[in-house]
Each structure stands twice: as C-alpha cells, then as structure tokens.
Amino acid sequence: MKKLGLLVKEISEKRVKSYLKDSNSVFIIKYSGLSSPEMTTLRQSLTGLNARLFVVKNSVARRALKERGLEDLIKSVEGPCGFVFIKEEPVGVSRVLWNFAREHDRLKLEGGLLEDKFINNKDIEAISKLPSRGMLRAQVVMTMKSPITNMVMVLSGTLRKFIYCLDQIRQKKGS
C-alpha cells in the first residue's frame, strides 16, 4: 500500500499533465504572501475566462514539465508558485492576472508558455494590453469595409452632384 503523500503527488502529477495537454497556454505566477480569500478571488475571476489556477508542489511540476519537454519553464518553478492553465483566449486571462498583480504587490508573474512560445513577465504585460479577439476581428472587418464604404460615398457624391445640377437647370427653366 502506498503512502498518502506519494499518492497525492501521483494524482497531482496526473492532473498537471492532463491540464498541460488540454491547455493552449500556461502562465506561471508566484503567490507568496497572498491570503486565502485573495487566492479565491483570483481563482473565481479566472474561472469565468475558462482558465484554471492550480497550485502544486514544485517537484511534481518539474517532473510533469520535463516529461512534456518544457524544460525552459522549469527554471521559473521555484518557491511557492502556481500554474494558470488557459484553454481558450490568453488575452483576457493575462489582463486579469496583470490587473490583479497591480492591486496585490505579492503576486508576481513569472512567465509561461503561449501556445508553443515561451514568454516572460514582460510578454504577459504586453499581451494584457492587446484588444480581445472579438475586438481584433471587428477592427479587421472595419478595415476591410472602409475602402468599399469610401468608394460608395465617392460614387454617390458624383451622382448627387449630377442631380443637384439637373435640379438647378430645372429651377432656371421653371422661372
């Protein structure tokens, strides 16, 4: 029979591996000094964005990261740290983390993995300042629509001037 501590580590390692497999991106945070209610608030704000904050022992995290071939992330795993696993859009999650870190000095953003690219805390800050995916799509549509709209306005302006000219001629002949 296995010891309870070893069993907990095995289960934690399996969970980290499954989260890594299911997630598009992973951010590493240092939470030393945050109270339990603050961590709960952070977890709740991330849950709405389809992200999960998971705290695990560093040795377990290092094993799981090494097995997935993410050795560059291992150097960020020191001291009390947590993993934010992101399934969908990382912009909203990074914005929540960045704003939370500004309000709570004890939360530090270490870096992470954005899809297949390793990032640091400056990259997370830059990502947090990007517009959301929906906003970017709207900007692209507006950019594509703008030349067509301008062309319609120019052509309708020419037609409008022609109608004004005909109206002026009609008024002169009418009087």
C-alpha positions in Angstrom: 0.0 0.0 0.0 1.3 3.4 -1.0 1.8 6.2 1.5 -0.8 9.0 1.4 1.8 11.7 0.4 3.1 9.7 -2.5 -0.5 9.0 -3.7 -1.3 12.8 -3.5 1.8 13.6 -5.6 0.9 11.0 -8.2 -2.6 12.3 -8.5 -1.3 15.9 -8.7 1.2 15.0 -11.4 -1.5 13.3 -13.5 -3.7 16.4 -13.1 -0.9 18.7 -14.2 -0.2 16.5 -17.2 -3.8 16.5 -18.2 -4.1 20.3 -17.8 -0.9 20.8 -19.9 -2.4 18.5 -22.6 -5.8 20.3 -22.6 -4.5 23.9 -22.4 -3.3 26.2 -25.2 -1.3 28.4 -22.9 0.2 28.2 -19.3 1.2 31.1 -17.1 3.4 30.7 -14.0 2.7 33.0 -11.0 4.3 33.5 -7.6 1.7 33.9 -5.0 3.8 34.1 -1.8 2.1 36.3 0.8 -1.4 36.2 -0.7 -4.2 35.3 1.7 -6.6 32.5 1.0 -9.5 34.9 0.2 -7.3 36.8 -2.3 -6.4 33.5 -4.0 -10.1 32.5 -4.0 -10.9 35.8 -5.7 -8.2 35.3 -8.3 -9.5 31.7 -9.0 -13.1 32.9 -9.4 -12.1 35.7 -11.8 -10.1 33.2 -13.9 -12.9 30.6 -13.9 -15.2 32.9 -16.0 -12.4 33.0 -18.6 -12.1 29.3 -19.0 -8.8 29.2 -17.1 -7.7 27.4 -14.0 -5.3 28.2 -11.3 -3.6 25.2 -9.9 -1.0 25.1 -7.1 1.2 22.0 -6.9 4.5 21.0 -5.3 7.5 22.2 -7.3 9.0 18.7 -7.6 5.7 17.4 -9.1 5.5 20.3 -11.5 9.1 19.9 -12.6 8.5 16.2 -13.4 5.4 16.9 -15.4 7.1 19.8 -17.3 10.1 17.7 -18.0 8.0 14.8 -19.3 6.2 17.2 -21.7 9.5 18.6 -23.0 9.0 22.0 -21.4 12.4 22.3 -19.7 12.5 26.1 -20.3 9.6 26.5 -17.9 11.3 24.5 -15.2 13.6 27.4 -14.3 10.6 29.5 -13.4 9.3 26.9 -10.9 10.9 28.0 -7.7 9.3 28.9 -4.4 5.6 29.0 -4.0 4.2 29.1 -7.5 1.0 28.3 -9.3 0.1 27.5 -12.8 -2.7 29.2 -14.7 -3.9 26.8 -17.4 -5.7 28.6 -20.3 -8.0 26.7 -22.6 -9.1 29.5 -24.9 -8.1 33.1 -25.2 -5.0 34.2 -23.2 -5.6 38.0 -23.6 -8.4 38.2 -21.1 -6.6 35.9 -18.6 -3.4 37.9 -18.9 -5.4 41.1 -18.4 -7.0 39.7 -15.2 -3.6 38.5 -13.9 -1.9 41.8 -14.7 -4.6 43.9 -13.0 -4.6 41.6 -10.0 -0.8 41.8 -9.8 -1.0 45.6 -9.9 -3.6 45.6 -7.0 -1.7 43.0 -5.0 2.1 43.5 -4.8 2.7 40.0 -3.6 1.5 38.4 -6.8 4.3 38.1 -9.4 4.0 37.0 -13.0 7.0 34.8 -13.9 6.3 33.8 -17.5 4.9 30.8 -19.2 4.0 29.2 -22.5 1.9 30.9 -25.1 0.7 28.2 -27.4 4.2 26.9 -28.4 6.3 30.0 -27.5 8.0 30.6 -24.1 7.2 34.0 -22.7 8.4 36.1 -19.7 6.5 38.6 -17.5 7.1 41.5 -19.9 5.3 39.4 -22.6 2.4 38.8 -20.3 2.1 42.5 -19.7 2.2 43.2 -23.5 -0.5 40.5 -24.1 -2.7 42.1 -21.4 -2.7 45.4 -23.3 -3.9 43.8 -26.5 -7.5 44.1 -27.5 -9.6 41.0 -27.2 -10.1 38.5 -30.1 -13.6 39.9 -30.8 -12.3 43.4 -30.9 -9.5 42.5 -33.3 -12.0 40.8 -35.6 -14.1 43.9 -35.6 -11.1 46.0 -36.4 -10.2 43.8 -39.3 -13.8 43.9 -40.7 -13.9 47.7 -40.4 -10.5 47.9 -42.1 -11.8 45.7 -45.0 -15.1 47.5 -45.1 -13.6 51.0 -45.1 -12.4 51.2 -48.8 -15.7 49.8 -50.1 -17.6 52.4 -48.0 -15.4 55.2 -49.2 -15.9 54.1 -52.9 -19.7 54.1 -52.4 -19.6 57.6 -50.9 -17.4 58.9 -53.8 -19.7 57.4 -56.4 -22.9 58.6 -54.7 -21.3 62.1 -54.3 -20.9 62.2 -58.1 -24.4 61.1 -58.6 -25.7 63.6 -56.1 -23.8 66.5 -57.8 -25.4 65.4 -61.1 -28.8 65.5 -59.5 -28.1 69.0 -58.0 -27.1 70.2 -61.4 -30.3 68.8 -63.0 -32.3 70.4 -60.3 -30.6 73.8 -60.9 -31.3 73.5 -64.6 -35.0 72.7 -63.8 -35.2 75.7 -61.5 -33.8 78.1 -64.1 -36.1 76.8 -66.8 -39.1 76.9 -64.4 -38.6 80.6 -63.6 
